Amino acid sequence: MATTSTIRQRTDPPRLRRLSQRLSRWRANRQPGQRIPTELWQAAARLASTDGVSRISAALKLSYYDLQRRLARAPVPRPRPPVPPTFLQLPSPPVTPGLGEPGTVELVHASGARLTLRLPNATPRDLLPLVHAFLRLRR
């Protein structure tokens, strides 16, 4: 039984490389006993929130537990408020008397949006543009 293996080269994202360079410069010029600046810790915590504490602490040679503690204290970004729904009124197709009985068509999109059409005597050909417009707006 043959097995194949792939070597996956991990490339660091540009933000991680830039922060690593900043930390290296700071380490090269620091005074003995000087603590890492808060600005650098905050940048590391931002990266750790998306890429993981273990990966970032190893890449930047920082204490895992110090980074984890700073990440827990970092402010949680607030979610954006939802966009208020908009009302769209479409002109109804011309109604020709005598084509059928009054009817109602109700469409429910997967997003939860609803469209109710009460068009007596409308044919499917008349309703199709309205249905397409409704579905296009909800993507």
C-alpha positions in Angstrom: 0.0 0.0 0.0 1.5 3.2 -1.1 1.2 6.4 0.9 1.8 9.9 -0.2 2.7 12.7 2.0 2.7 16.4 1.3 4.9 18.9 3.0 3.0 21.9 3.9 5.0 25.0 4.1 3.6 27.5 6.5 4.0 31.0 5.5 3.4 33.7 8.0 0.9 36.3 7.2 2.4 39.8 6.5 0.9 41.2 9.8 2.7 38.5 11.8 6.0 39.1 9.9 5.8 42.9 10.5 5.1 42.4 14.2 7.9 39.9 14.5 10.3 42.4 13.0 9.1 45.1 15.3 9.6 42.8 18.3 13.1 41.9 17.1 14.1 45.5 16.7 12.7 46.3 20.2 14.6 43.3 21.7 17.8 44.4 20.0 17.6 47.9 21.5 16.0 47.4 24.8 17.5 48.1 28.2 18.0 45.1 30.6 14.8 44.5 32.6 12.6 46.7 30.3 9.2 45.2 29.7 7.6 44.7 26.3 5.6 47.8 25.4 1.8 47.6 25.7 1.5 48.5 22.0 3.4 45.4 21.0 1.4 43.2 23.4 -1.9 44.6 22.0 -0.8 43.9 18.4 0.1 40.3 19.4 -3.3 39.9 21.2 -5.1 41.0 18.1 -3.2 38.4 16.0 -3.8 35.7 18.6 -7.6 36.4 18.5 -7.7 35.3 14.9 -4.7 33.0 14.5 -4.5 31.3 17.9 -2.5 32.0 21.1 -0.2 29.0 20.6 0.8 29.9 17.0 1.4 33.6 17.7 3.2 33.0 21.0 5.6 30.5 19.3 6.2 32.7 16.2 6.9 35.8 18.3 8.7 34.0 21.1 6.3 35.3 23.8 5.0 33.7 26.9 1.9 31.6 26.0 0.2 32.4 29.3 1.0 36.1 29.3 -0.4 36.4 25.8 -3.5 34.3 26.7 -4.1 36.6 29.8 -3.7 39.7 27.7 -6.1 38.3 25.1 -8.7 37.7 27.7 -8.4 41.3 28.8 -8.6 42.7 25.3 -11.9 44.5 24.5 -14.3 42.3 22.5 -15.2 44.0 19.2 -18.8 44.9 19.1 -20.8 43.4 16.3 -22.2 45.8 13.7 -25.9 46.6 14.2 -28.1 44.8 11.7 -29.0 46.7 8.5 -32.7 47.7 8.8 -34.9 46.1 6.2 -36.0 48.2 3.3 -39.4 48.3 1.8 -39.6 47.9 -1.9 -42.8 48.5 -3.7 -42.9 47.1 -7.3 -45.5 48.2 -9.8 -48.0 45.4 -10.4 -48.4 44.1 -13.9 -51.4 45.1 -15.9 -54.4 43.0 -15.0 -56.5 41.7 -17.8 -60.1 40.8 -16.6 -61.4 37.3 -17.1 -58.1 35.4 -16.9 -58.7 33.5 -13.7 -59.9 33.6 -10.2 -58.4 36.0 -7.6 -55.3 34.5 -6.0 -52.5 35.0 -3.6 -48.9 33.9 -4.0 -46.6 33.9 -0.9 -42.8 33.5 -1.3 -40.5 32.8 1.7 -36.8 33.2 1.2 -34.2 31.2 3.2 -33.2 34.4 4.9 -36.7 34.7 6.3 -37.9 37.5 4.0 -41.4 37.1 2.8 -43.2 38.4 -0.3 -47.0 38.1 -0.6 -48.6 38.9 -3.9 -52.3 39.4 -4.2 -52.9 39.8 -7.9 -56.2 38.7 -9.2 -56.1 37.4 -12.7 -52.3 37.4 -12.9 -50.6 34.8 -15.1 -47.3 33.1 -14.2 -45.7 35.2 -16.9 -46.8 38.3 -15.1 -45.5 37.1 -11.7 -42.0 35.9 -12.9 -40.3 39.4 -13.0 -41.6 40.1 -9.5 -40.3 36.8 -8.2 -36.9 37.4 -9.8 -36.7 40.9 -8.4 -37.5 39.6 -4.9 -34.9 36.8 -5.1 -32.2 39.2 -6.4 -32.6 41.6 -3.5 -32.2 38.9 -0.9 -28.9 37.4 -1.9 
